[in-house]
Amino acid sequence: MTVSNPVRRLAVLASALTAAFTAPAFAAENGQVRALLGAPSYELATPQFPGIYGQLWYQHYSADKVKDNHGDDVSQSATVPGGGVVPVKVDTKVRADVIVPRVTWITEQLIADGRLGFSASLPLVKQRTTVGLSSAVPALQPTLNALAATRSGEESGVADMEVAGFVDWQQEASRLAGGLALVAPTGDYEAGRAVNIGTGKYWTVRPLLVASHVWENGFQIGTRTTYSVNSTNRDTGVKSGQYLHADWAAVYPLGDLWRIGVQGYALVQTTKDKGDNVAADGNKVQTYGAGPTIAYLSESGTWAVDFKVMQEFAVRNRPEGTVGWLRLNFRVD
């Protein structure tokens, strides 16, 4: 049977599109990092007395854009035989719900006049990523739909666990804490899968620093800064770059029970990803976020709840969206 030239060209074009979209848009983590963006808040400047503290946090993340290395919406195209280029529109939606059980233990042990403490967190994640591909060639839409399906998916489960040790120095109007955290690859991960709960089969070591100050009128500012260094993902051979992550909060008390303020975060990757199939620009991620926060502290001082919403901006090589947190903090003993 003889295949007509238009059909043959269409088949070649579909094959070219398939090849163009088999490579991942980003490196091993697909723009993900091991960071609970915007998690800390008013407690950055709140005295932490010896004891055990429990935290139960809920995060909802929603993004309808993915930004490239220049901060523009991600777009792709396929070059076909003869030098023709078919532009392809990429629509991506990311939805994630995260529950974070966390525990902090401030001991009686003193080190250089600071109290020794430990913390551990184990996020539970449900994520759905939906990718749509379309072009001006209607006959190619079935092929594009099939390709989009391979880049879409939904997964849920345990993510990567972080444990940390630190020394906490507290004075009447200020607080300073320094320590070291380790993130283990406890999350479910499969190389090449569209959605992963874990970020990869590698370890992360991160020094951390917490600093805060409270003025006489009750206004307080605080920040928690970490710097993450990653080992090589043994499933992909990719070594993700190092990155700085800082959360900050500026809060003012409304009486003894309520706090209002502004919350934000910065995430900046400082070194390139390295490995096969990594883009020449190194897929260096960047994002900033900011928004309002409100907190209620119980009269007994044994529990508190807060809510905050932050909008992302100046994003590079990852989704751009909105982060919301609802958090419960309480003293166990």
C-alpha positions as CSV (number, residue, x, y, z in Angstrom):
1,M,0.0,0.0,0.0
2,T,1.3,3.5,-0.8
3,V,1.2,6.1,1.9
4,S,0.4,9.6,0.7
5,N,3.0,12.4,1.2
6,P,0.9,14.4,3.6
7,V,0.3,11.3,5.8
8,R,4.0,10.4,5.6
9,R,5.0,14.0,6.6
10,L,2.5,13.8,9.5
11,A,4.0,10.6,10.7
12,V,7.5,12.0,10.6
13,L,6.3,15.1,12.4
14,A,4.7,13.0,15.2
15,S,7.9,11.0,15.6
16,A,9.9,14.2,15.9
17,L,7.6,15.6,18.5
18,T,7.8,12.3,20.5
19,A,11.6,12.6,20.5
20,A,11.5,16.2,21.5
21,F,9.4,15.7,24.5
22,T,11.0,12.5,25.9
23,A,13.7,14.6,27.7
24,P,12.6,16.1,31.1
25,A,12.0,19.8,31.3
26,F,14.2,20.1,34.3
27,A,16.9,18.0,36.1
28,A,16.5,15.2,38.6
29,E,14.0,17.0,40.9
30,N,11.9,18.6,38.1
31,G,12.3,21.9,39.8
32,Q,11.6,20.5,43.3
33,V,13.9,21.2,46.3
34,R,13.9,19.8,49.8
35,A,12.5,22.9,51.5
36,L,9.3,23.7,53.3
37,L,9.0,27.2,51.8
38,G,7.4,29.7,54.2
39,A,6.9,27.2,57.1
40,P,8.4,29.1,60.1
41,S,6.6,32.2,61.4
42,Y,6.0,34.0,64.7
43,E,7.8,31.3,66.7
44,L,11.1,32.5,65.2
45,A,11.1,35.2,67.9
46,T,9.2,33.3,70.6
47,P,11.3,32.0,73.6
48,Q,11.7,28.2,73.5
49,F,11.9,26.9,77.0
50,P,13.2,23.4,77.8
51,G,10.6,20.8,76.9
52,I,9.0,18.9,74.0
53,Y,7.0,20.8,71.4
54,G,4.7,19.3,68.7
55,Q,3.8,20.8,65.4
56,L,1.1,19.8,62.9
57,W,1.2,21.8,59.8
58,Y,-0.9,21.8,56.6
59,Q,0.3,23.3,53.3
60,H,-1.6,23.8,50.1
61,Y,0.4,24.7,47.0
62,S,-1.2,25.8,43.7
63,A,0.6,26.8,40.5
64,D,-0.7,27.3,36.9
65,K,2.7,28.5,35.5
66,V,6.1,27.0,35.0
67,K,9.0,29.4,34.5
68,D,12.2,28.8,32.5
69,N,15.7,30.0,33.1
70,H,14.8,33.6,32.0
71,G,11.7,33.8,34.1
72,D,9.4,33.4,31.1
73,D,6.6,30.8,30.8
74,V,8.0,27.5,29.6
75,S,7.5,26.9,25.8
76,Q,8.8,24.2,23.6
77,S,9.0,23.4,19.9
78,A,10.0,20.5,17.7
79,T,12.3,20.7,14.7
80,V,11.2,18.4,11.9
81,P,13.0,17.1,8.8
82,G,13.6,19.9,6.3
83,G,14.3,22.5,9.0
84,G,10.7,23.2,9.9
85,V,9.8,24.1,13.5
86,V,6.4,23.4,15.1
87,P,5.8,25.6,18.2
88,V,4.0,23.8,21.0
89,K,2.1,25.5,23.8
90,V,2.7,24.1,27.2
91,D,0.1,24.4,30.0
92,T,1.1,23.0,33.4
93,K,-1.0,22.9,36.6
94,V,0.5,21.7,39.9
95,R,-1.5,21.0,43.0
96,A,0.1,19.8,46.3
97,D,-1.3,19.1,49.7
98,V,1.2,18.6,52.5
99,I,0.8,17.5,56.1
100,V,3.9,18.0,58.2
101,P,4.2,16.3,61.6
102,R,7.1,17.8,63.4
103,V,8.6,17.6,66.9
104,T,11.1,19.8,68.6
105,W,13.0,19.0,71.9
106,I,14.8,21.7,73.8
107,T,16.9,20.0,76.4
108,E,18.4,21.3,79.7
109,Q,21.9,20.7,78.4
110,L,23.9,23.8,78.0
111,I,26.6,24.3,75.4
112,A,28.5,27.6,75.5
113,D,25.5,29.0,77.5
114,G,23.0,27.9,74.8
115,R,20.5,25.1,75.1
116,L,21.0,22.0,73.0
117,G,17.9,21.1,70.9
118,F,16.8,18.6,68.3
119,S,14.0,18.5,65.7
120,A,12.6,16.1,63.2
121,S,9.9,16.4,60.5
122,L,8.4,13.9,58.0
123,P,6.1,15.5,55.4
124,L,3.2,13.6,53.9
125,V,2.4,14.7,50.4
126,K,-0.3,14.4,47.8
127,Q,0.7,16.0,44.5
128,R,-1.1,16.2,41.1
129,T,0.6,17.6,38.0
130,T,-1.4,18.1,34.8
131,V,0.4,19.0,31.6
132,G,-1.4,20.1,28.4
133,L,0.3,20.3,25.0
134,S,-1.2,21.9,21.9
135,S,-0.1,23.3,18.5
136,A,-1.6,24.9,15.4
137,V,-1.6,21.6,13.6
138,P,-4.9,19.9,14.6
139,A,-3.9,16.5,13.2
140,L,-1.0,16.3,15.7
141,Q,-3.3,16.8,18.8
142,P,-3.7,13.0,19.5
143,T,0.1,12.7,19.6
144,L,0.4,15.7,21.8
145,N,-2.3,14.4,24.1
146,A,-0.4,11.1,24.5
147,L,2.8,12.9,25.2
148,A,1.1,15.2,27.8
149,A,-0.3,12.1,29.6
150,T,3.3,10.8,30.1
151,R,4.2,14.1,31.8
152,S,1.1,14.2,34.0
153,G,0.3,12.2,37.1
154,E,-0.7,12.0,40.7
155,E,1.1,10.5,43.6
156,S,0.9,10.5,47.4
157,G,3.0,9.2,50.3
158,V,5.8,10.0,52.7
159,A,8.4,12.6,51.5
160,D,12.0,13.1,52.6
161,M,12.7,13.3,56.4
162,E,14.7,16.0,58.0
163,V,16.5,15.7,61.4
164,A,18.4,18.5,63.0
165,G,20.5,19.4,66.0
166,F,21.1,22.9,67.2
167,V,22.2,25.2,70.0
168,D,19.7,27.9,71.0
169,W,20.9,31.1,72.7
170,Q,18.1,33.3,74.0
171,Q,18.2,36.7,75.6
172,E,15.4,39.0,76.7
173,A,15.1,40.8,73.3
174,S,16.9,38.5,70.9
175,R,17.4,34.9,69.9
176,L,20.2,33.2,68.0
177,A,20.4,29.5,67.1
178,G,22.8,27.5,65.0
179,G,22.9,23.9,63.9
180,L,23.1,21.3,61.3
181,A,20.3,19.3,59.5
182,L,20.3,16.2,57.5
183,V,17.7,15.2,54.9
184,A,17.3,11.5,54.1
185,P,15.9,10.0,50.9
186,T,12.8,8.4,52.6
187,G,10.3,9.6,50.0
188,D,9.0,7.4,47.2
189,Y,11.1,8.1,44.0
190,E,11.3,6.6,40.6
191,A,13.5,8.0,37.9
192,G,11.6,9.1,34.8
193,R,8.2,9.2,36.6
194,A,6.2,12.4,36.0
195,V,5.4,13.0,39.7
196,N,7.6,11.9,42.6
197,I,6.9,12.5,46.3
198,G,10.6,12.1,47.2
199,T,13.1,14.4,45.4
200,G,15.6,11.6,44.6
201,K,17.9,9.0,45.9
202,Y,20.5,11.3,47.5
203,W,21.3,13.0,50.9
204,T,21.3,16.6,51.8
205,V,23.4,18.3,54.5
206,R,22.4,21.8,55.5
207,P,23.8,24.2,58.2
208,L,21.1,26.4,59.7
209,L,20.9,29.7,61.5
210,V,18.0,31.3,63.3
211,A,18.1,35.0,64.3
212,S,15.4,37.3,65.7
213,H,14.8,40.5,67.7
214,V,11.9,41.9,69.6
215,W,11.4,45.6,70.3
216,E,9.8,47.2,73.4
217,N,6.6,47.9,71.5
218,G,6.3,44.1,70.7
219,F,7.2,44.3,67.0
220,Q,9.4,41.4,66.2
221,I,11.4,40.1,63.2
222,G,13.0,36.7,62.6
223,T,14.6,34.6,60.0
224,R,15.7,31.0,59.5
225,T,18.4,30.4,56.9
226,T,19.8,27.2,55.6
227,Y,22.3,26.3,52.9
228,S,21.8,22.9,51.3
229,V,24.6,20.7,49.8
230,N,23.5,17.5,48.0
231,S,25.1,14.2,47.1
232,T,24.6,12.6,43.7
233,N,21.3,10.9,42.9
234,R,22.3,7.3,42.5
235,D,19.3,6.6,40.2
236,T,20.0,9.3,37.7
237,G,23.7,10.2,38.2
238,V,22.7,13.9,38.5
239,K,24.1,16.0,41.4
240,S,21.7,18.8,42.2
241,G,23.2,22.2,42.8
242,Q,23.6,23.9,46.2
243,Y,20.9,26.4,47.3
244,L,20.2,29.0,49.9
245,H,16.8,29.0,51.6
246,A,15.7,31.8,54.0
247,D,12.3,32.2,55.7
248,W,11.5,35.5,57.3
249,A,8.6,37.0,59.4
250,A,7.8,40.5,60.7
251,V,5.0,40.3,63.3
252,Y,3.2,42.8,65.5
253,P,1.1,41.9,68.6
254,L,-2.6,42.9,68.9
255,G,-2.9,42.5,72.6
256,D,-1.7,39.3,74.3
257,L,-3.4,36.8,72.1
258,W,-3.2,37.9,68.4
259,R,-0.3,38.5,66.1
260,I,-0.5,40.0,62.6
261,G,2.3,40.5,60.1
262,V,4.1,39.8,56.9
263,Q,5.8,36.5,56.0
264,G,8.1,35.5,53.2
265,Y,10.9,33.4,51.8
266,A,13.7,33.3,49.3
267,L,15.1,30.3,47.5
268,V,18.2,30.8,45.4
269,Q,20.3,28.0,43.8
270,T,23.9,29.0,43.8
271,T,25.6,26.2,41.8
272,K,24.5,24.4,38.7
273,D,23.1,20.9,38.5
274,K,25.6,18.4,37.1
275,G,25.1,15.2,35.1
276,D,23.8,13.7,31.9
277,N,20.8,15.5,30.3
278,V,21.3,18.6,32.4
279,A,20.8,21.8,30.5
280,A,23.8,24.0,29.8
281,D,22.4,26.7,32.1
282,G,22.4,24.2,35.0
283,N,18.7,24.5,35.9
284,K,19.4,26.9,38.7
285,V,16.1,27.4,40.6
286,Q,15.0,30.6,42.1
287,T,11.8,31.8,43.8
288,Y,10.6,34.4,46.2
289,G,7.3,34.6,48.1
290,A,5.5,37.0,50.4
291,G,2.1,37.6,52.0
292,P,0.1,38.3,55.2
293,T,0.0,36.1,58.3
294,I,-2.2,36.0,61.4
295,A,-1.7,34.0,64.6
296,Y,-3.6,33.3,67.8
297,L,-1.7,32.3,70.9
298,S,-3.7,30.7,73.8
299,E,-3.9,32.3,77.2
300,S,-2.1,29.4,78.7
301,G,0.8,29.6,76.3
302,T,0.7,25.9,75.6
303,W,-0.7,26.1,72.0
304,A,-1.0,28.4,69.1
305,V,-2.5,28.4,65.6
306,D,-1.6,30.6,62.6
307,F,-2.6,31.0,59.0
308,K,-0.7,32.6,56.1
309,V,-0.8,32.9,52.3
310,M,2.2,33.8,50.1
311,Q,2.4,34.6,46.4
312,E,5.6,33.6,44.5
313,F,7.5,35.9,42.1
314,A,10.8,36.2,40.3
315,V,10.7,32.5,39.7
316,R,13.3,30.6,37.6
317,N,13.2,26.9,36.5
318,R,10.3,25.8,38.6
319,P,6.5,26.3,39.0
320,E,5.2,29.8,40.1
321,G,2.2,29.7,42.4
322,T,0.6,30.4,45.8
323,V,1.6,28.8,49.1
324,G,-0.9,28.6,52.0
325,W,-0.2,27.3,55.5
326,L,-2.4,26.4,58.4
327,R,-0.3,25.4,61.4
328,L,-0.9,24.2,65.0
329,N,2.0,24.4,67.5
330,F,1.7,23.0,71.0
331,R,3.7,22.0,74.0
332,V,3.7,18.3,74.8
333,D,5.1,18.2,78.3
